Amino acid sequence: SDKPGPELALARAVGDCARRGIAPGGRDVSVYLRRMLDNKKLAGNEIILLAEAVAGAQDSAAAGIILEAHLRQAAARKKPRMDSYSFQPALQNILDAYSRDPWPGLAPLLTPLLAHKDAHVRVAVVSAMPADSLGLAMRDTSVEVRVAVCSRLESATDLRDLTEDPNPRVRAAAVRGLGRVGDPEGGEKVKRRLDDAEPAVRQAAVGACLRLPVEYRGELLFRRALRDRDSDVRATAAAVLGFLEVPETLERGVAALTDENPEVRANALDLLHALTTARHGYDVEKPEQGAGRWREWLRRKKEREGSSSDAFRYYVEDLRRRGIDLVLVVD
């Protein structure tokens, strides 16, 4: 039908054509989309189905009509209530499709939405837009938006700036971002965040040590694994030390079992247990006996590693203790 009214059945048909790649009457489906969208009384299920059709056709001009109508209706409201009318799911349809498979011309049309009064919309737009178009959102008043920005940014310079954000959630997200992009110059920022007042930020910084060239990171992680006041940070530091396989970790951990501070002794046991799954009957209140068993275990381990004939067998046993299954398939 060439009638301009966007009736529900027609919207469904056009959306189905777009998803199937069909050109009704030999004309691109965008021709029908734009004609239907020219009707300014867009609402209800029709706009949701039309947005699906726009996403299927990857038509930026048609998407622009929906986005403009969306902004116009949102501006008319005194309070942002995006979940109460049909434009929110319609917009989400377009954003979801664009984030999966970006098409030319839409990014500039999304930029005005970064100033939308509803933070949920701004988060959705940040999650879909190209990473190099998010400069405006870096200083957004919403913590949720700035956290979303950190998960998308590819610019190490911008992420380094956000590690100084006043909100700890943003600082943690920025540090994780530095680890994600592998910023070769981000080491100093990560070292500063290892002493952050918030445990979540310190934990993020510990995790970032896996992929960043942080100077003396073995020493920094060992100190954090034994002396951080938060158990999650200590556990993360132990895990990272295990991944990095810092040679002296076990030896220093065993030595710390007789530390004068009982908390350090307990944390040393947690570290060794995380690395080896063993405890050897160690008691924090009576450290000498258990520490002796650990020292004997370490001595035997060094002897075994010195024997080339048994090296592989003990290596496999160590993998098994750490919870890794080794499967040999011979064809």
C-alpha positions as CSV (number, residue, x, y, z in Angstrom):
1,S,0.0,0.0,0.0
2,D,1.1,3.5,-0.8
3,K,-1.1,5.1,1.8
4,P,0.9,7.2,4.3
5,G,-0.8,6.1,7.5
6,P,1.6,4.0,9.6
7,E,-0.9,1.3,10.6
8,L,0.2,-1.6,12.8
9,A,0.0,-4.3,10.1
10,L,1.9,-2.1,7.6
11,A,4.6,-1.4,10.1
12,R,5.0,-5.1,10.9
13,A,5.2,-5.9,7.2
14,V,7.8,-3.2,6.5
15,G,9.9,-4.4,9.5
16,D,9.7,-8.0,8.2
17,C,10.8,-6.9,4.8
18,A,13.8,-5.1,6.2
19,R,14.9,-8.1,8.3
20,R,14.6,-10.4,5.3
21,G,16.3,-8.0,2.9
22,I,13.2,-7.8,0.6
23,A,12.6,-4.8,-1.6
24,P,8.8,-4.5,-2.1
25,G,7.9,-3.5,-5.6
26,G,11.5,-3.3,-6.6
27,R,12.0,-0.3,-4.3
28,D,14.3,-0.2,-1.3
29,V,12.4,-0.6,2.0
30,S,13.7,2.8,3.1
31,V,11.3,4.5,0.7
32,Y,8.4,3.0,2.6
33,L,10.0,3.7,6.0
34,R,10.5,7.4,5.4
35,R,7.0,7.8,4.0
36,M,5.5,6.2,7.0
37,L,7.8,8.1,9.4
38,D,6.8,11.4,7.8
39,N,3.5,11.1,9.8
40,K,4.3,13.1,13.0
41,K,1.8,11.2,15.2
42,L,4.2,8.4,16.0
43,A,3.3,6.3,19.0
44,G,2.5,2.9,20.4
45,N,3.6,-0.4,19.0
46,E,3.9,1.2,15.5
47,I,7.0,3.2,16.4
48,I,8.6,0.1,18.0
49,L,8.0,-1.9,14.9
50,L,9.1,0.9,12.7
51,A,12.3,1.2,14.7
52,E,13.0,-2.5,14.2
53,A,12.5,-1.9,10.5
54,V,14.9,1.1,10.5
55,A,17.5,-1.0,12.3
56,G,17.0,-3.9,9.8
57,A,17.4,-1.5,6.8
58,Q,20.3,0.4,8.5
59,D,18.7,3.7,7.2
60,S,20.2,6.7,9.0
61,A,17.8,9.2,7.6
62,A,14.8,7.1,8.8
63,A,16.5,6.7,12.2
64,G,17.0,10.5,12.3
65,I,13.2,11.0,12.1
66,I,12.6,8.7,15.0
67,L,15.4,10.3,17.1
68,E,14.1,13.8,16.4
69,A,10.6,12.8,17.4
70,H,12.0,11.1,20.5
71,L,13.9,14.2,21.5
72,R,10.9,16.5,20.8
73,Q,8.6,14.4,23.0
74,A,11.2,14.0,25.8
75,A,11.7,17.8,25.8
76,A,8.0,18.4,26.3
77,R,8.0,16.4,29.5
78,K,8.9,18.1,32.8
79,K,10.4,14.9,34.2
80,P,12.3,12.2,32.4
81,R,10.0,9.1,32.3
82,M,11.5,7.1,29.5
83,D,10.0,3.8,30.6
84,S,6.5,5.1,30.4
85,Y,6.1,5.5,26.6
86,S,7.0,3.7,23.4
87,F,10.0,5.8,22.3
88,Q,12.3,4.2,24.8
89,P,12.1,0.6,23.4
90,A,12.1,2.1,19.9
91,L,15.3,4.0,20.6
92,Q,16.8,0.9,22.2
93,N,16.1,-1.2,19.1
94,I,18.1,1.2,17.0
95,L,21.0,1.5,19.5
96,D,21.2,-2.3,20.0
97,A,21.3,-2.9,16.2
98,Y,23.9,-0.1,15.7
99,S,26.2,-1.4,18.5
100,R,26.2,-4.8,16.9
101,D,26.7,-3.6,13.3
102,P,27.4,0.1,13.0
103,W,26.3,1.8,9.8
104,P,27.4,5.1,8.3
105,G,25.7,8.4,9.1
106,L,24.1,7.5,12.5
107,A,26.8,8.5,15.0
108,P,26.3,12.3,14.4
109,L,22.6,11.8,14.9
110,L,23.2,10.1,18.3
111,T,25.4,12.9,19.6
112,P,22.5,15.2,20.7
113,L,21.2,12.3,22.9
114,L,24.3,12.6,25.1
115,A,22.6,15.7,26.5
116,H,19.3,13.9,27.1
117,K,17.8,14.6,30.6
118,D,17.4,10.8,31.3
119,A,20.7,9.3,32.4
120,H,19.5,5.8,31.3
121,V,19.2,7.1,27.7
122,R,22.7,8.6,27.9
123,V,24.1,5.3,29.2
124,A,22.4,3.4,26.3
125,V,23.8,5.9,23.8
126,V,27.3,5.7,25.2
127,S,27.2,1.9,25.0
128,A,26.4,2.1,21.3
129,M,28.4,5.1,20.0
130,P,31.9,4.8,18.6
131,A,34.6,5.2,21.3
132,D,36.1,8.3,19.7
133,S,32.8,10.2,19.9
134,L,32.4,10.1,23.7
135,G,34.4,13.2,24.7
136,L,31.2,15.0,25.8
137,A,30.1,12.1,28.1
138,M,33.5,12.0,30.0
139,R,32.3,14.9,32.2
140,D,28.7,13.7,32.5
141,T,27.1,14.5,35.8
142,S,25.9,10.9,36.1
143,V,28.3,8.3,37.7
144,E,26.6,5.6,35.6
145,V,27.3,7.4,32.4
146,R,31.0,8.0,33.3
147,V,31.4,4.3,34.2
148,A,29.9,3.3,30.9
149,V,32.3,5.7,29.1
150,C,35.3,4.0,30.8
151,S,34.2,0.6,29.5
152,R,34.1,1.9,25.9
153,L,37.1,4.3,25.7
154,E,40.1,3.3,23.7
155,S,42.1,6.4,24.4
156,A,44.6,5.8,27.2
157,T,45.0,9.5,27.8
158,D,41.3,10.0,28.5
159,L,41.3,6.9,30.8
160,R,44.3,8.2,32.7
161,D,42.4,11.4,33.3
162,L,39.4,9.5,34.6
163,T,41.5,7.7,37.2
164,E,41.4,10.9,39.1
165,D,37.6,11.1,39.1
166,P,36.0,12.1,42.5
167,N,33.8,9.0,42.4
168,P,35.4,5.6,43.3
169,R,33.3,3.6,40.9
170,V,34.5,5.8,38.0
171,R,38.2,5.5,39.2
172,A,37.9,1.7,39.4
173,A,36.3,1.6,35.9
174,A,39.0,3.8,34.5
175,V,41.8,1.7,36.0
176,R,40.2,-1.5,34.5
177,G,40.0,0.4,31.2
178,L,43.8,1.1,31.3
179,G,44.4,-2.6,31.8
180,R,42.0,-3.5,29.0
181,V,43.8,-1.2,26.5
182,G,47.2,-2.2,27.8
183,D,48.4,1.4,28.2
184,P,52.2,1.3,28.3
185,E,52.3,4.7,30.2
186,G,49.5,3.9,32.7
187,G,51.8,2.3,35.3
188,E,52.1,5.4,37.5
189,K,48.4,5.9,37.5
190,V,47.8,2.3,38.6
191,K,50.5,2.5,41.3
192,R,48.7,5.6,42.7
193,R,45.4,3.8,42.8
194,L,47.0,0.8,44.6
195,D,46.8,3.1,47.7
196,D,43.3,4.5,47.0
197,A,41.1,4.8,50.0
198,E,38.4,2.7,48.4
199,P,38.9,-1.1,48.3
200,A,37.2,-1.5,44.9
201,V,39.6,0.9,43.3
202,R,42.6,-0.9,44.8
203,Q,41.2,-4.2,43.6
204,A,40.8,-2.8,40.1
205,A,44.4,-1.5,40.2
206,V,45.7,-5.0,41.3
207,G,43.9,-6.6,38.4
208,A,45.3,-4.0,36.0
209,C,48.9,-5.1,37.0
210,L,48.4,-8.2,34.8
211,R,48.6,-6.2,31.6
212,L,50.5,-3.0,32.5
213,P,54.2,-2.6,32.8
214,V,54.1,-1.5,36.5
215,E,57.6,-1.3,37.9
216,Y,58.2,-3.8,40.7
217,R,54.7,-5.1,40.3
218,G,55.7,-8.4,42.0
219,E,56.8,-6.5,45.1
220,L,53.7,-4.3,45.0
221,L,51.3,-7.2,44.6
222,F,53.0,-9.3,47.3
223,R,52.7,-6.4,49.8
224,R,49.1,-5.9,48.8
225,A,48.4,-9.7,49.1
226,L,49.8,-9.7,52.7
227,R,48.9,-6.3,54.1
228,D,45.8,-4.9,52.4
229,R,43.0,-4.5,54.9
230,D,40.4,-5.7,52.5
231,S,40.1,-9.5,51.9
232,D,38.9,-9.1,48.3
233,V,42.0,-7.0,47.4
234,R,44.3,-9.6,49.0
235,A,42.5,-12.4,47.1
236,T,42.9,-10.6,43.8
237,A,46.5,-9.9,44.5
238,A,47.1,-13.6,45.2
239,A,45.4,-14.5,42.0
240,V,47.4,-12.1,39.9
241,L,50.7,-13.3,41.5
242,G,49.6,-16.8,40.5
243,F,49.1,-15.8,36.9
244,L,52.4,-13.9,36.8
245,E,54.2,-16.8,38.4
246,V,56.6,-14.5,40.3
247,P,59.4,-16.9,41.3
248,E,60.0,-15.7,44.8
249,T,56.3,-15.5,45.9
250,L,56.2,-18.9,47.5
251,E,59.5,-18.4,49.4
252,R,58.5,-15.0,50.7
253,G,55.0,-16.3,51.6
254,V,56.5,-19.1,53.7
255,A,58.8,-16.6,55.4
256,A,55.8,-14.4,56.2
257,L,54.2,-17.3,58.1
258,T,56.3,-16.3,61.2
259,D,55.7,-12.6,60.9
260,E,55.2,-10.9,64.3
261,N,51.8,-9.5,63.0
262,P,49.1,-12.2,63.3
263,E,47.1,-10.6,60.5
264,V,50.1,-10.8,58.2
265,R,50.5,-14.5,59.1
266,A,46.9,-15.2,58.3
267,N,47.1,-13.4,55.0
268,A,50.3,-15.3,54.1
269,L,48.5,-18.5,54.6
270,D,45.7,-17.3,52.4
271,L,48.2,-16.4,49.7
272,L,49.9,-19.8,49.9
273,H,46.6,-21.6,49.9
274,A,45.5,-19.6,46.8
275,L,48.7,-20.6,45.0
276,T,49.0,-24.2,46.1
277,T,45.5,-25.2,47.6
278,A,47.5,-26.6,50.6
279,R,47.5,-25.5,54.3
280,H,49.7,-28.1,56.0
281,G,47.9,-27.8,59.3
282,Y,49.2,-24.2,59.9
283,D,47.7,-22.4,62.9
284,V,48.0,-18.6,63.1
285,E,48.1,-18.8,66.9
286,K,50.9,-21.4,66.9
287,P,52.8,-20.5,63.7
288,E,56.2,-22.2,64.3
289,Q,55.0,-25.8,63.9
290,G,53.0,-25.2,60.7
291,A,55.6,-22.9,59.3
292,G,58.1,-25.7,59.7
293,R,55.9,-28.0,57.6
294,W,55.7,-25.3,55.0
295,R,59.5,-24.9,54.9
296,E,59.9,-28.6,54.5
297,W,57.4,-28.7,51.7
298,L,59.2,-25.8,50.0
299,R,62.6,-27.6,50.4
300,R,61.2,-30.8,48.8
301,K,59.6,-28.8,46.0
302,K,63.0,-27.2,45.1
303,E,64.6,-30.6,45.1
304,R,62.0,-32.0,42.8
305,E,62.3,-29.0,40.4
306,G,66.1,-29.7,40.3
307,S,65.5,-33.2,38.9
308,S,65.0,-32.9,35.2
309,S,63.5,-36.4,34.9
310,D,60.6,-35.6,37.2
311,A,60.1,-32.0,36.3
312,F,57.2,-32.5,33.9
313,R,55.4,-34.9,36.3
314,Y,55.6,-32.4,39.1
315,Y,54.6,-29.6,36.8
316,V,51.4,-31.6,35.9
317,E,50.7,-32.3,39.6
318,D,51.0,-28.6,40.3
319,L,48.5,-27.8,37.5
320,R,46.1,-30.3,39.0
321,R,46.4,-28.8,42.5
322,R,45.5,-25.4,41.0
323,G,42.3,-26.9,39.4
324,I,43.5,-27.3,35.8
325,D,42.6,-30.5,34.0
326,L,45.2,-31.7,31.5
327,V,43.8,-33.9,28.7
328,L,46.1,-35.7,26.2
329,V,44.4,-36.8,23.0
330,V,46.4,-39.2,20.8
331,D,45.0,-39.9,17.3
